[in-house]
Amino acid sequence: MAQLAVKIGGLELKNPVLTASGTFGYGEEFAPFIDLNRLGGYIIKGTTLNHREGNPYPRMVETPSGMLNAVGLQNKGVDYFIENIYPRIRHYESELIVNVSGARVEDYVETARRLAPLDGINAIEVNISCPNVKEGGMAFGTTTAGAAEVTKAIRAVYPKTLIVKLSPNVTSIADIAKAVEAEGADSVSLINTLMGMSIDVERRRPHLSTITGGLSGPAVRPVAVRMVWQTAKAVKIPVIGLGGIMNGRDAVEFMLAGARAIEIGTANFIDPAVTMKVIDYMDDYCSRHGISDINEIVGCI
């Protein structure tokens, strides 16, 4: 068998397969279908400082080769996670990574500070696609200054592996990646969802209560692969690739473009066991191509 282990900052992942935030709950929901201990790691749904109800329904709609969502980071807050969820999942052997979100820099910082002491969680993934309320709703991750500000503030209080999740709704994602790298990010993950919209032509109104939402699924994959390729050439820190990965071939494509690890999102809704199949495919791919260590394929196009 090939060596599938990869390193992301201080994380030693047994394989490159992670699950994307918001598509895998707290992991335990998938325990009846897969062996969670086989995963390289999984990323906890978006966690905020305080309880959030999320957006009004309807907030999900299927689109050609994908889906739009506007769930709105529904969760019970970081303290609820620490007291009620964390004790139930800390025993898994895969790396647990918490996705952190906020509307103010101070929210991000305090959430990260409260997560830092948890010995079973060695990394956070910071979602900078959130609207910055102090800037009139512009997402932190759409400017180099905003992305750098959040990263610098979190780095000051969070000593473990810091992954920053980048928004694709920008002119140059490589510039955003370089900005967060300069402020101490250990890795970047990309892409988050693309902004999209769908209209019910019979009722003449948007399908989503929020009008627009985040597009995910195979429709976004070519955009995501391109952005991963551009970013991997621009930064020295590891890149985690995601966006429309539906099978093992898709996952390897991202690694060839420069991703050190990958995240699987929308595909979990279609096939709860997809992650296991991707791990098996990676091993088979390495065997067929005479590759002893999967790190050899990273960026080798």
N, C-alpha and C positions, 0 to 999 in steps of 0.2 A: 504494500500500500504506500501511496505517496505521503510525504510530509505535508499536512494541510495547515499547520499552525502559522499564525501571523501575529505581528505585534502592532498595536495602535497606542502610541504614547506609552504609558505604563501597563497597559493591558496585554496579557498573553492569551490570545484567543486560540482555542484548540482547532478552529477552522474559521474561514472568512465569513461564515453565514450568520447574519444578524437579522432581527425582525424590525420593521419600521414602526416608530411610535404611532399610536392611534389605530393600528390595524391588528394588534395582538393583545389588547387589554393589559392585564397584569401577568400574562403568561399562563396562569393557572387555568384559564378558560380553555386552553389548548391541550392541557395535560391528558385528557381522554383520547386524544388523537395522535400525539407524537411524544417522543422521549425528549423532554426539555433539556435534559443533561447532554444531549448530543449537539446542541446548538453552540456556536461560538459565543453567542450572547443574545439577549433580547432587550429591546428598549421599551421601557414602561411608558404608557400613554402620557400625554402632556400633563404636567403637574405644575400648578400655580401656587402662589403663597396662600391665597384664600379660596374658599369654595366658589365654584362657577357652575351655573346651570346650563351654560351653552346657549346656542341660538334657538329660536322657535322652530318648530316643525312647519313644513318639510325642510329637511336639511341634507338630503342625499338624493341624487338622481343618476341613473345610468346614462351614459353617452356612448357614441360609437367608439369602441376599443378603449373604454375607460369609464370613469365616474367622476361626478362633481360632488364635493362635500363641503358643508359649512357647519360642522358640528359645533365649533366654537369652544374647543378645549374644555368640555364638560368634565369636571372632576371635583372631588371633595376637599381639595387643598392638601398642602404638604404635610401638615400635622396629622391629618387623618391617615395619609399614606404611611407615615412613620409608625403610628400607633396600631393600625389595624391591618394593613396590607403587607408591609415589610416583614413582620414576623412569620407570615404564612408562606413567603416565597424565598426567604433568605437561604434556605437549605439547598436550593438547586445549584448544580455544579457549573452551570453556564454563567458567564458574566452578566450581572444585572446593571443596566444603564438607565438612569432616569432622565426623561426629556423634560427640560425646565422651560417654562414660558412666563411672560409677564408683560404688563402694560407700562411699567416704569423701570428704570435701571435698578432702583431700590428694591423692587419686587424680585427681580432676578437674583440680586445679591443675597437677600435674606433667605430665599428658597435654597440657594446653593449652600449657604452657611449652615442651614439646618440639616442638609443631607450629608455634609462632609464627615461627621463622626460615625456614620453607619459603616461598620466594617465589612458588610456584605455587598456594598455598592462602591465600586472603585472608579466610576466615571459618571459624568453627566453629559447629556447632549443638549446644547442650548439652542432653542428655537428663536432665531432673530427675525422670523417672518411676522412677528406679532406687531400690532399697531402701537406706536409710541404716542401715548395720550398727550404728552407734553409738546409734541410736534404736530398736533392736529390730526393724528391718525396715520401718519406715514410710517411704514414698517421700519424697524431698526436696521434691518438687513439690506435696505435699498440704497444706502449711502455708505461710503467707506468710513466716514466719521461716526455714524450711528453704530455700525458694526464694531468698530474699534472701541468705542466708549463702553458698550456692554461687556465685551470680552475683557478689557482691562479691569473693569470693576469686579467682575466675577473672579478673575485670576488672583486678585488681591486677597480673596477669602476662601478660595477653593484649591487645596493643594494636590488633589488627585487629577486623573486624566480628564481634560477638558476638550470636548468635541463641540464644534460650532456648526449648526445646520444652516446651510445657505439657501437663500431665496433665489429662484431662477428669474424673477421678475425685475431684472436689472440689465443695464447695458453691457457691463463687463463683470462677470462673476469672478474672474481671475483677480481683478483689483480688490474685490471684497475679501477674497481668500487671503491675499497678501496682507491686507489690513489686520485681519484677526490673527494671522500668524505672527505679525510684528508685536501684537499685544499679549502673546503667550498661549494661544490656542495650541493644543497638542495634535489636533486633527480637525479636518473639516468633513462634513457629510453633505452630499448634494446628489439630486436636487429635492427641495421641497416642492409642493404642488405649484403648477402654473395657474394663473388666474383665468377663469373661464365663466361662461354664462350659457344657460339653456332656457328656451322659451316654449311654453305650451301654446301652440298656434291656435288651438280651438278655443281656449279660454283667454288667450291674448294676455298672458301674464307669465312672469318667470316661474320656473319650476321650484326654485329655492326661495325660502322666506327672506333671505339676505340679498337676493337678486344675483349676486356673483358668488363663486365658490372656488375651491381648489381642485384642479383637474389632475387626476392620477390614472395609472393603468398604462397598458402598452402604447397608447397614443403618444405618450410623452417620452418614450424611451430614446428615440434618436436625438432629441434635444438634450436629454440627460447624459447620454454617452458623449456628445460633443462637449458639454460643459465639464464633465469629468476629465476629458482629455486635455482641455485648455487649462484647467486648474492644476492638474498633476504636473504640467510643465512649468507652472508659475510658482509653486511652493515646494518647500523641502519636507514639510510635515505630511504624514499619511493622509490619503484621500479615501473616504468611504463613499461608494457609489450606490445610488438608488434612483428609481424612477421607471416603473413599468417592467420590472423583472418578473417574468412569469415561469421561467424554467432554468435549468442548468446552463443552457447555451447563452441565455441572456446574461446570466451572472458572470460567465467567463468573458463575455464581450466587454463588460465593464472593467474587469481586471486587466484585460489586454489594453484598454484605453488608459489605464493608470491607477485604478482603484486597488487599494490594499485589502479591503474588505467590502462587503455589499450588504444592503438591507432589502428585505422582501416585504412589500406592503400589501397592495390591493390583492395580489394573488392568494393571500391567506384567506380571503373571504370566499374564494372560489374552490380552493383545495387546501384544507387545514394541514395537510401533510406535505405541502410543497417544499418546505424547508429541508425535510429529510431527503427528498428526491434530489434537491440541488446539491446537498453534501455528497450524496452517492455519485452524482454526475461529475462533480469536480474530481473525485478520486479516479473515476473511470477515464476522464479526459486526460489526466496526468499519466495514467497507465498507457493509454493508446498513443500518446505523443512522447513517451520515454522521458517524462519529467519526474524527477525525484522529489522536488520541493516546489509547491505551488507559487511561492514567491518569485520563482523564475519567470512566470508569465506576466508579472505586473508591468504594464507599460511597454510590452515588447511587440509593438507593431512598427 
